[in-house]
Amino acid sequence: LLSALGSIAYEQGDHAVAVEASDAAAALAMTLGGVTERFQLFKDQAVAALRRRDFGEAEARFLDALEVAIAVDNGVGTSACRLNLAYIANKTSRVDRSELLLAENLPFVRAKGQTRCEANTLASIAETRAIYRDRPREAGEDAAGGARRALQIGDRPLAATCLDVLATSNAARGEARAAATILASTEAARAAMGVEPDDDEATIRAKALLLLGTPPDAQPVDLESALRLATGE
């Protein structure tokens, strides 16, 4: 019932309710399945391996966690495992595997009304195309979609990440003014939030600036306006 509520809320555009319901469904699935401890153990082991950049161990443990999540129909857990496995595949030069995982995850999370998971999946697809495939022109639509979903649920750090990818796509298409405005806006937004770009986000911004060459002067706007500017909405 919670999963169905999440799907209905998603279809009606009530993304806050969709997030709450899908998270509650995931928690209940783990409890009823009686395997919460196993899932948490595998996930903790995987995260620990990621922190020490042991991608082989992290991948093995995320695959274990994915098996448990699928067995109890934990949609959020399933999505999180796939996203991490796609990240590992990118970091280990297996971009085809990453794209397959993300292509599988996107319709899955949309069917379950998992707005946050959709935002993260679109962000990962866009980043994979812009950075790991080096095809930034092809990343704009997914980056814009990720930013839109992130803003709908109030996840402004994720929205900033998506908008940086969108700026990279704009720059690759010769839309220098829009790209420069987005970069100025995301920089201002992160400063206001008190967060610094992580290594991957810094790589995205560096690529955008490289494509821009000498960026035009631009004044920052709010993230919603930056998205509208970039997409012509």
C-alpha positions as CSV (number, residue, x, y, z in Angstrom):
1,L,0.0,0.0,0.0
2,L,2.8,2.4,0.8
3,S,4.5,1.6,-2.5
4,A,1.2,2.2,-4.3
5,L,0.8,5.5,-2.5
6,G,4.2,6.6,-3.6
7,S,3.4,5.8,-7.2
8,I,0.1,7.6,-7.1
9,A,1.7,10.7,-5.4
10,Y,4.5,10.7,-8.0
11,E,2.0,10.6,-10.9
12,Q,0.0,13.5,-9.3
13,G,3.2,15.6,-8.9
14,D,3.3,15.4,-5.1
15,H,6.9,14.5,-4.8
16,A,7.3,15.1,-1.0
17,V,4.6,12.5,-0.3
18,A,6.1,10.2,-2.9
19,V,9.5,10.3,-1.1
20,E,8.0,9.8,2.3
21,A,5.8,6.8,1.1
22,S,8.6,5.1,-0.8
23,D,11.0,5.4,2.1
24,A,8.4,4.0,4.5
25,A,7.7,1.1,2.1
26,A,11.4,0.3,1.9
27,A,11.8,0.3,5.7
28,L,8.7,-1.9,6.1
29,A,9.9,-4.3,3.4
30,M,13.2,-4.9,5.3
31,T,11.4,-5.4,8.6
32,L,8.9,-7.9,7.2
33,G,11.6,-9.7,5.3
34,G,13.5,-10.4,8.5
35,V,16.8,-9.6,6.7
36,T,17.4,-6.0,7.8
37,E,20.6,-6.9,9.6
38,R,22.0,-8.7,6.5
39,F,21.2,-5.8,4.2
40,Q,22.7,-3.3,6.6
41,L,25.8,-5.4,7.1
42,F,26.4,-5.8,3.4
43,K,25.8,-2.1,2.8
44,D,28.1,-1.0,5.6
45,Q,30.8,-3.3,4.3
46,A,30.4,-1.9,0.8
47,V,30.5,1.7,2.0
48,A,33.7,1.0,4.0
49,A,35.3,-0.6,1.0
50,L,34.4,2.5,-1.1
51,R,36.0,4.8,1.4
52,R,39.3,2.9,1.0
53,R,38.7,2.8,-2.7
54,D,38.6,-1.0,-2.8
55,F,36.2,-1.2,-5.7
56,G,36.3,-4.9,-6.1
57,E,35.2,-5.6,-2.5
58,A,32.7,-2.8,-2.6
59,E,31.1,-4.2,-5.8
60,A,30.9,-7.7,-4.3
61,R,29.1,-6.4,-1.1
62,F,26.7,-4.2,-3.1
63,L,25.8,-7.2,-5.2
64,D,25.1,-9.1,-2.0
65,A,23.0,-6.2,-0.7
66,L,21.2,-5.9,-4.0
67,E,20.2,-9.6,-3.8
68,V,18.7,-9.1,-0.4
69,A,16.9,-5.9,-1.4
70,I,15.3,-7.5,-4.4
71,A,14.2,-10.5,-2.4
72,V,12.1,-8.4,0.0
73,D,11.0,-5.8,-2.7
74,N,12.9,-2.9,-1.1
75,G,12.7,-0.5,-4.0
76,V,14.9,2.2,-2.4
77,G,17.5,-0.3,-1.4
78,T,17.5,-1.9,-4.8
79,S,17.9,1.5,-6.5
80,A,20.7,2.6,-4.1
81,C,22.7,-0.6,-4.8
82,R,22.3,-0.2,-8.6
83,L,23.4,3.5,-8.4
84,N,26.5,2.5,-6.4
85,L,27.3,-0.3,-8.7
86,A,27.1,2.1,-11.6
87,Y,29.4,4.5,-9.8
88,I,31.9,1.7,-9.3
89,A,31.6,0.6,-13.0
90,N,32.4,4.2,-14.1
91,K,35.4,4.4,-11.7
92,T,36.8,1.1,-13.1
93,S,36.4,2.0,-16.8
94,R,33.3,-0.2,-17.4
95,V,31.0,2.5,-18.8
96,D,28.9,0.1,-20.7
97,R,28.0,-1.7,-17.5
98,S,27.2,1.6,-15.8
99,E,24.9,2.6,-18.5
100,L,23.1,-0.8,-18.4
101,L,22.6,-0.5,-14.7
102,L,21.2,3.1,-14.9
103,A,19.0,2.2,-17.9
104,E,17.5,-0.6,-15.8
105,N,17.1,1.6,-12.7
106,L,15.3,4.6,-14.3
107,P,12.0,2.9,-15.3
108,F,12.1,0.9,-12.1
109,V,12.2,3.9,-9.8
110,R,9.6,5.8,-11.9
111,A,7.2,2.8,-11.7
112,K,7.6,2.9,-7.9
113,G,7.2,6.7,-7.6
114,Q,10.7,7.1,-6.0
115,T,11.3,10.7,-6.8
116,R,14.7,11.0,-5.0
117,C,15.9,7.8,-6.6
118,E,14.8,9.1,-10.0
119,A,16.7,12.4,-9.4
120,N,19.9,10.5,-8.5
121,T,19.5,8.1,-11.4
122,L,19.1,11.0,-13.9
123,A,22.1,12.8,-12.4
124,S,24.2,9.6,-12.8
125,I,23.1,9.1,-16.4
126,A,24.0,12.7,-17.2
127,E,27.3,12.5,-15.5
128,T,28.2,9.2,-17.2
129,R,27.5,10.7,-20.6
130,A,29.2,14.0,-19.9
131,I,32.3,12.8,-18.1
132,Y,32.9,9.1,-18.7
133,R,31.6,8.9,-22.3
134,D,32.9,12.4,-23.0
135,R,29.6,13.3,-24.8
136,P,28.5,16.3,-22.9
137,R,26.1,17.4,-25.7
138,E,24.0,14.3,-25.0
139,A,23.8,14.9,-21.2
140,G,21.5,18.0,-21.1
141,E,18.1,16.4,-21.1
142,D,18.9,14.0,-18.2
143,A,20.7,16.7,-16.3
144,A,17.7,19.0,-16.6
145,G,15.4,16.2,-15.5
146,G,17.5,15.4,-12.5
147,A,17.7,19.1,-11.5
148,R,13.9,19.4,-11.9
149,R,13.2,16.4,-9.7
150,A,15.8,17.5,-7.1
151,L,14.2,20.9,-6.8
152,Q,10.8,19.3,-6.4
153,I,11.9,17.5,-3.3
154,G,14.1,20.3,-1.9
155,D,17.5,18.6,-2.6
156,R,19.4,21.7,-3.6
157,P,22.9,20.1,-3.4
158,L,21.8,17.4,-5.9
159,A,20.1,20.1,-8.0
160,A,23.4,22.1,-8.1
161,T,25.3,18.9,-9.3
162,C,22.7,18.4,-12.1
163,L,22.9,22.0,-13.1
164,D,26.7,21.8,-13.4
165,V,26.3,18.9,-15.8
166,L,23.7,20.9,-17.7
167,A,26.2,23.8,-17.9
168,T,28.7,21.5,-19.4
169,S,26.2,20.4,-22.0
170,N,25.3,24.0,-22.7
171,A,29.0,24.9,-23.1
172,A,29.5,22.0,-25.5
173,R,26.6,23.3,-27.7
174,G,28.1,26.8,-27.7
175,E,25.5,28.3,-25.3
176,A,28.1,30.2,-23.4
177,R,25.9,32.7,-21.6
178,A,23.6,30.1,-20.2
179,A,26.5,27.9,-19.1
180,A,28.3,30.8,-17.4
181,T,25.1,31.8,-15.6
182,I,24.5,28.3,-14.4
183,L,28.1,28.0,-13.1
184,A,27.8,31.3,-11.3
185,S,24.5,30.3,-9.8
186,T,25.6,26.9,-8.5
187,E,28.7,28.4,-7.0
188,A,26.6,31.0,-5.2
189,A,24.1,28.3,-4.1
190,R,26.9,26.1,-2.6
191,A,28.4,29.1,-0.8
192,A,25.0,29.9,0.7
193,M,24.5,26.2,1.8
194,G,28.0,26.0,3.2
195,V,29.1,23.0,1.0
196,E,32.0,22.5,-1.3
197,P,31.9,20.5,-4.5
198,D,33.2,17.0,-4.1
199,D,35.9,15.6,-6.5
200,D,33.4,14.5,-9.1
201,E,31.5,17.8,-9.0
202,A,34.8,19.7,-9.3
203,T,35.6,17.6,-12.4
204,I,32.3,18.5,-14.0
205,R,32.8,22.2,-13.3
206,A,36.4,22.0,-14.7
207,K,35.1,20.4,-17.9
208,A,32.5,23.1,-18.3
209,L,35.1,25.8,-17.9
210,L,37.4,24.1,-20.3
211,L,34.6,24.0,-22.9
212,L,33.8,27.6,-22.3
213,G,37.3,28.9,-22.7
214,T,37.0,32.4,-21.5
215,P,33.5,32.5,-19.9
216,P,31.5,35.6,-20.3
217,D,30.7,37.7,-17.2
218,A,27.5,36.3,-15.5
219,Q,25.5,37.2,-12.5
220,P,24.2,34.3,-10.3
221,V,20.4,33.6,-10.2
222,D,18.5,31.2,-8.0
223,L,18.7,27.5,-9.1
224,E,15.1,27.4,-10.3
225,S,15.8,30.4,-12.6
226,A,19.0,28.9,-13.8
227,L,17.2,25.7,-14.8
228,R,14.5,27.8,-16.7
229,L,17.3,29.7,-18.5
230,A,19.1,26.6,-19.6
231,T,16.0,24.8,-20.8
232,G,14.0,27.7,-22.2
233,E,11.0,26.8,-20.0
